Amino acid sequence: MFENIKAVTAKESYHLIRFENDYTRGVHPKILDRLVETNAEQTSGYGTDSYCASAAAIIKNLCEAPHADVHFLVGGTQTNLTIIASILRPHEAVIAPSTGHIATSETGAIEATGHKVVTIPTETGKITAEQIRAVVDVPENVHAAKPGLIFISQSTEFGGVYTKEELVAIKAVATEFELPLFVDGARLGYALASEACDVTLSGMAQICDVFYIGGTKVGALFGEAVVIVNEQLKRDFRYIMKQRGGLLAKGRLLGVQFEAFFKDGLYFEVAAHGVSMAMQIKKALVDAGISLAYPAVTNQLFIEFTHDQFEKLSEKYVFAPWVKGEKTIIVRLCTDWSTRECDVQQLIEAIKAL
């Protein structure tokens, strides 16, 4: 994954249009404006300021979860390891899809907290309630790490989404075996904007024990908003944030951003834009007879190009190489909050010309 197919100089890079991830640009202008407007203000630190309080109140209202706790962290890996470390006892493990971010893309961050990641095989990025049951409904074995938490992502690492029915089924197994359900929401905005998704923010709060609303990939300069619904998981969370390096001294920078996101619906607006751009590219690919490796319903497309097609498009566009085969290469293409219509139309014309 992510092997460097071609080195690009800074001069060449300036002329390239980048689709390799959903954080190629800095921050949404409206959020930047708010950061500038509030820059000279003095506030208390570590997330105890009025902006964090306001953002948390708005999020709880949108989630229809007035008793939830809301905390703000900087990035996805930091958020995942902090939440997981706060929940598991020393002998417990977290269950995750084999493609899960904590299993494939976090440099052993979870294992570094002292907890094993038990993976469930998946070809789609999603796991089912039945698969989870097969892992946890077994005789007690003191010689193995005990499952203590279920981890999934919405949207998944392959751009799929869990339906409400699927989430409810997973939650039922989690409840039966007394396992909290934690949903990584780094790309939650794009999932909520997908036509394939029938879950809202309030639905997430009703089903999950803890989840987070990703900002970094949806237009924030940085930041993730953790929503803890389960009362048992709230205790001492800020202590654990501090211990894991997640308590930002200038915490108001997070509060300002999430307040700007949710005060007037900006978060949902920009996420919908990202998905719309991806769907336009998807249509062009389908019309050109180019295959998609996974169903495309959010802002991530996994495209199977021939090597000649990839080399031709790479003269102007940057994708993330995913799987390199003898005759084809699967690449990831991401759109986002900042994707320009003109860039998408140029790419569509280039796809037609292949």
C-alpha positions as CSV (number, residue, x, y, z in Angstrom):
1,M,0.0,0.0,0.0
2,F,1.0,3.6,-0.7
3,E,4.3,2.6,-2.5
4,N,6.0,5.4,-4.3
5,I,5.5,4.7,-7.9
6,K,7.2,7.9,-9.1
7,A,9.2,10.5,-7.3
8,V,7.9,14.0,-7.9
9,T,10.0,17.2,-7.6
10,A,8.6,20.3,-6.0
11,K,8.5,22.0,-9.4
12,E,6.5,19.2,-10.9
13,S,4.2,18.9,-7.9
14,Y,3.0,22.5,-8.4
15,H,1.4,21.5,-11.7
16,L,-0.2,18.3,-10.5
17,I,-3.8,17.9,-9.3
18,R,-3.9,15.8,-6.2
19,F,-6.5,13.2,-5.4
20,E,-4.4,10.8,-3.2
21,N,-6.1,11.7,0.1
22,D,-8.7,14.0,1.6
23,Y,-6.3,16.4,3.4
24,T,-4.2,17.9,0.6
25,R,-5.4,21.4,1.3
26,G,-5.3,23.3,4.6
27,V,-8.6,24.5,6.1
28,H,-12.0,25.7,5.0
29,P,-11.9,29.5,4.5
30,K,-14.9,30.0,6.9
31,I,-13.0,28.2,9.7
32,L,-9.8,30.1,8.9
33,D,-11.7,33.3,9.2
34,R,-13.0,32.3,12.6
35,L,-9.5,31.4,13.7
36,V,-8.3,34.8,12.6
37,E,-11.2,36.6,14.2
38,T,-10.7,35.0,17.5
39,N,-6.9,34.9,17.4
40,A,-6.3,37.9,19.7
41,E,-8.7,36.7,22.4
42,Q,-7.4,35.2,25.6
43,T,-9.1,32.1,26.9
44,S,-8.4,29.4,29.4
45,G,-6.5,26.3,28.1
46,Y,-6.9,22.6,27.6
47,G,-10.4,22.7,26.2
48,T,-12.0,24.6,29.2
49,D,-12.8,27.7,27.1
50,S,-16.2,29.0,26.0
51,Y,-15.6,27.9,22.3
52,C,-15.1,24.2,23.3
53,A,-18.2,24.4,25.6
54,S,-20.3,26.0,22.8
55,A,-19.1,23.4,20.2
56,A,-19.8,20.5,22.6
57,A,-23.3,21.8,23.3
58,I,-24.1,22.1,19.6
59,I,-22.8,18.6,18.9
60,K,-24.8,17.1,21.8
61,N,-27.9,18.8,20.5
62,L,-27.3,17.4,17.0
63,C,-26.8,14.0,18.4
64,E,-29.9,14.4,20.6
65,A,-27.7,13.2,23.4
66,P,-27.7,15.9,26.1
67,H,-25.9,13.6,28.6
68,A,-23.1,12.7,26.3
69,D,-19.5,13.9,27.0
70,V,-17.7,15.6,24.1
71,H,-14.0,15.9,24.0
72,F,-11.7,17.4,21.3
73,L,-8.4,15.8,20.1
74,V,-6.1,16.6,17.3
75,G,-5.9,13.6,15.0
76,G,-7.3,10.2,14.2
77,T,-4.5,7.9,15.5
78,Q,-4.2,9.9,18.7
79,T,-8.0,9.7,19.2
80,N,-8.1,5.9,18.5
81,L,-5.4,5.0,20.9
82,T,-6.7,7.3,23.6
83,I,-10.2,5.9,23.5
84,I,-9.1,2.3,23.3
85,A,-6.6,2.8,26.2
86,S,-9.3,4.4,28.3
87,I,-11.6,1.4,27.9
88,L,-9.6,-1.8,28.0
89,R,-8.2,-3.4,31.0
90,P,-4.6,-4.7,30.8
91,H,-5.5,-8.2,29.6
92,E,-8.1,-7.1,27.1
93,A,-8.0,-6.8,23.3
94,V,-9.9,-4.8,20.7
95,I,-11.7,-6.6,17.8
96,A,-11.4,-4.9,14.4
97,P,-11.7,-5.6,10.7
98,S,-8.5,-6.8,9.2
99,T,-8.6,-3.6,7.1
100,G,-9.2,-1.4,10.1
101,H,-7.1,1.7,10.5
102,I,-5.8,0.6,13.9
103,A,-4.7,-2.7,12.4
104,T,-3.0,-1.5,9.2
105,S,-2.1,2.2,9.4
106,E,-1.2,3.3,12.9
107,T,2.3,1.9,13.3
108,G,1.3,-0.4,16.1
109,A,0.0,2.5,18.2
110,I,-2.7,0.3,19.9
111,E,-0.2,-2.5,20.6
112,A,2.1,0.2,22.1
113,T,-0.6,0.9,24.7
114,G,-0.3,-2.8,25.7
115,H,-3.4,-4.1,23.9
116,K,-3.7,-6.7,21.2
117,V,-5.7,-6.0,18.0
118,V,-7.7,-9.1,17.1
119,T,-8.6,-8.9,13.4
120,I,-11.6,-10.3,11.5
121,P,-11.0,-11.0,7.8
122,T,-12.9,-8.8,5.4
123,E,-12.8,-8.1,1.7
124,T,-15.1,-5.2,1.8
125,G,-13.9,-3.3,4.9
126,K,-17.0,-4.2,6.8
127,I,-17.5,-6.9,9.4
128,T,-20.8,-8.5,10.5
129,A,-22.5,-9.3,13.7
130,E,-22.1,-13.0,12.9
131,Q,-18.4,-12.6,12.4
132,I,-18.0,-10.8,15.8
133,R,-20.1,-13.5,17.5
134,A,-17.8,-16.2,16.2
135,V,-14.9,-14.5,17.8
136,V,-16.4,-13.7,21.2
137,D,-18.8,-16.7,21.7
138,V,-16.1,-19.2,22.6
139,P,-15.0,-20.9,25.9
140,E,-13.0,-18.7,28.2
141,N,-9.3,-19.1,27.5
142,V,-7.0,-17.5,30.1
143,H,-4.0,-18.0,27.7
144,A,-5.4,-15.5,25.1
145,A,-6.2,-11.8,25.3
146,K,-9.8,-11.4,26.2
147,P,-12.0,-9.3,23.7
148,G,-13.0,-6.1,25.5
149,L,-14.1,-3.8,22.7
150,I,-15.4,-3.7,19.2
151,F,-13.9,-1.2,16.7
152,I,-15.3,-0.4,13.3
153,S,-15.1,2.7,11.0
154,Q,-17.9,4.8,9.4
155,S,-17.1,5.2,6.6
156,T,-14.8,2.2,6.2
157,E,-11.2,2.3,4.9
158,F,-12.6,1.2,1.5
159,G,-15.2,3.9,1.4
160,G,-18.2,1.7,2.4
161,V,-20.9,2.5,4.9
162,Y,-22.7,0.5,7.6
163,T,-26.5,0.7,7.4
164,K,-28.5,1.3,10.5
165,E,-29.6,-2.4,10.4
166,E,-26.0,-3.5,10.3
167,L,-25.0,-1.3,13.1
168,V,-28.0,-2.3,15.3
169,A,-27.1,-6.0,14.7
170,I,-23.5,-5.4,15.7
171,K,-24.6,-3.4,18.8
172,A,-26.9,-6.3,19.8
173,V,-23.9,-8.7,19.9
174,A,-21.9,-6.1,21.7
175,T,-24.5,-5.7,24.3
176,E,-25.0,-9.5,24.7
177,F,-21.3,-10.0,25.4
178,E,-20.9,-6.7,27.4
179,L,-18.5,-5.2,24.9
180,P,-18.5,-1.5,24.1
181,L,-19.0,-0.5,20.5
182,F,-16.5,2.2,19.3
183,V,-16.9,3.7,15.8
184,D,-13.9,5.5,14.2
185,G,-15.5,8.5,12.4
186,A,-12.5,10.1,10.7
187,R,-14.6,10.2,7.6
188,L,-18.0,10.2,9.3
189,G,-19.1,13.4,7.4
190,Y,-18.7,11.7,4.0
191,A,-20.6,8.6,5.3
192,L,-23.5,10.8,6.5
193,A,-23.6,12.5,3.1
194,S,-23.8,9.2,1.2
195,E,-27.0,8.0,-0.4
196,A,-26.1,4.6,0.9
197,C,-26.2,5.7,4.5
198,D,-29.5,5.7,6.5
199,V,-27.9,6.7,9.8
200,T,-27.8,10.3,11.2
201,L,-25.7,11.8,14.0
202,S,-28.5,11.1,16.4
203,G,-28.6,7.5,15.2
204,M,-24.9,7.1,15.8
205,A,-25.4,8.3,19.4
206,Q,-28.3,5.9,19.9
207,I,-26.3,2.9,18.7
208,C,-22.7,3.5,19.7
209,D,-21.1,3.6,23.1
210,V,-18.5,6.0,21.8
211,F,-17.7,7.5,18.4
212,Y,-16.0,10.5,16.9
213,I,-16.7,13.1,14.3
214,G,-13.7,13.6,12.1
215,G,-12.7,17.1,11.2
216,T,-9.2,16.7,9.8
217,K,-10.4,15.0,6.6
218,V,-13.5,17.1,6.3
219,G,-12.1,20.6,6.2
220,A,-10.7,21.4,9.6
221,L,-7.1,22.4,10.0
222,F,-7.0,19.5,12.5
223,G,-9.3,18.0,15.0
224,E,-11.7,15.2,16.0
225,A,-14.7,15.4,18.3
226,V,-15.2,12.4,20.6
227,V,-18.8,11.7,21.7
228,I,-19.0,9.4,24.7
229,V,-22.5,8.1,25.3
230,N,-21.9,5.2,27.7
231,E,-21.7,6.5,31.2
232,Q,-19.2,3.8,32.2
233,L,-16.7,5.1,29.6
234,K,-16.7,8.7,30.7
235,R,-14.7,8.4,33.9
236,D,-11.3,10.2,34.0
237,F,-11.2,10.5,30.2
238,R,-9.5,13.9,30.3
239,Y,-6.8,12.3,32.6
240,I,-6.2,9.7,29.9
241,M,-6.2,12.3,27.2
242,K,-3.4,14.2,29.1
243,Q,-1.4,11.0,29.7
244,R,-1.6,10.1,26.0
245,G,-0.5,13.5,24.9
246,G,-4.0,14.4,23.6
247,L,-4.9,17.4,25.8
248,L,-4.0,20.4,23.6
249,A,-2.9,23.4,25.6
250,K,-4.5,25.8,23.1
251,G,-7.7,23.7,23.1
252,R,-9.8,26.6,22.0
253,L,-8.4,26.1,18.5
254,L,-10.4,22.9,18.3
255,G,-13.5,24.4,19.8
256,V,-13.5,27.4,17.4
257,Q,-13.3,25.0,14.4
258,F,-16.1,22.6,15.5
259,E,-18.3,25.5,16.5
260,A,-17.8,27.0,12.9
261,F,-18.5,23.5,11.5
262,F,-21.8,22.9,13.2
263,K,-23.3,26.4,13.9
264,D,-24.7,26.7,10.4
265,G,-24.4,23.3,8.9
266,L,-21.1,23.8,7.2
267,Y,-19.9,20.3,8.1
268,F,-22.7,18.6,6.2
269,E,-22.5,21.0,3.3
270,V,-18.8,20.4,2.6
271,A,-19.1,16.6,3.2
272,A,-21.9,16.5,0.6
273,H,-19.7,18.4,-1.8
274,G,-16.9,15.8,-1.5
275,V,-19.2,12.9,-2.1
276,S,-20.9,14.7,-5.1
277,M,-17.5,15.2,-6.7
278,A,-16.6,11.5,-6.2
279,M,-19.9,10.4,-7.8
280,Q,-19.3,12.5,-10.9
281,I,-15.9,10.8,-11.3
282,K,-17.5,7.4,-10.6
283,K,-20.0,7.9,-13.4
284,A,-17.2,8.8,-15.9
285,L,-15.3,5.7,-14.9
286,V,-18.3,3.4,-15.3
287,D,-19.1,5.0,-18.7
288,A,-15.5,4.4,-19.8
289,G,-15.7,0.7,-18.7
290,I,-13.1,1.1,-16.0
291,S,-13.6,-1.2,-13.0
292,L,-14.0,-0.2,-9.4
293,A,-12.4,-2.6,-6.9
294,Y,-15.1,-1.8,-4.2
295,P,-18.5,-0.3,-4.3
296,A,-18.1,3.5,-4.4
297,V,-20.6,5.3,-2.2
298,T,-18.6,8.0,-0.4
299,N,-15.6,10.2,-1.2
300,Q,-13.1,7.3,-1.8
301,L,-12.9,5.5,-5.1
302,F,-10.7,2.4,-5.6
303,I,-10.0,2.2,-9.4
304,E,-8.4,-0.6,-11.4
305,F,-6.3,1.0,-14.1
306,T,-4.1,-0.6,-16.6
307,H,-0.5,0.4,-16.1
308,D,-0.6,2.5,-19.3
309,Q,-3.8,4.3,-18.1
310,F,-2.2,5.0,-14.7
311,E,1.0,6.3,-16.3
312,K,-0.9,8.5,-18.7
313,L,-3.1,10.0,-16.0
314,S,-0.1,10.4,-13.6
315,E,1.4,13.0,-15.8
316,K,-1.2,15.4,-14.4
317,Y,-3.0,13.7,-11.5
318,V,-1.8,12.1,-8.3
319,F,-3.5,9.1,-6.9
320,A,-2.6,6.7,-4.0
321,P,-1.3,3.4,-5.4
322,W,-3.0,0.6,-3.5
323,V,-2.4,-2.8,-5.1
324,K,0.1,-3.3,-8.0
325,G,-0.6,-6.3,-10.2
326,E,1.1,-7.7,-13.2
327,K,-1.3,-6.0,-15.7
328,T,-3.3,-3.6,-13.6
329,I,-2.9,-1.3,-10.6
330,I,-5.6,-0.4,-8.1
331,V,-5.4,3.2,-6.9
332,R,-7.3,5.2,-4.3
333,L,-8.8,8.4,-5.4
334,C,-10.1,10.8,-2.8
335,T,-12.3,13.8,-3.2
336,D,-13.0,16.2,-0.3
337,W,-14.4,19.4,1.0
338,S,-12.0,21.4,-1.2
339,T,-12.2,19.5,-4.5
340,R,-12.7,21.9,-7.4
341,E,-15.4,21.3,-10.0
342,C,-12.9,22.4,-12.7
343,D,-10.4,19.8,-11.6
344,V,-13.0,17.1,-11.6
345,Q,-14.2,18.1,-15.1
346,Q,-10.6,18.0,-16.4
347,L,-10.1,14.5,-14.9
348,I,-13.4,13.3,-16.4
349,E,-12.2,14.5,-19.9
350,A,-8.9,12.8,-19.3
351,I,-10.7,9.5,-18.4
352,K,-12.8,9.8,-21.6
353,A,-9.6,10.3,-23.6
354,L,-8.0,7.1,-22.4
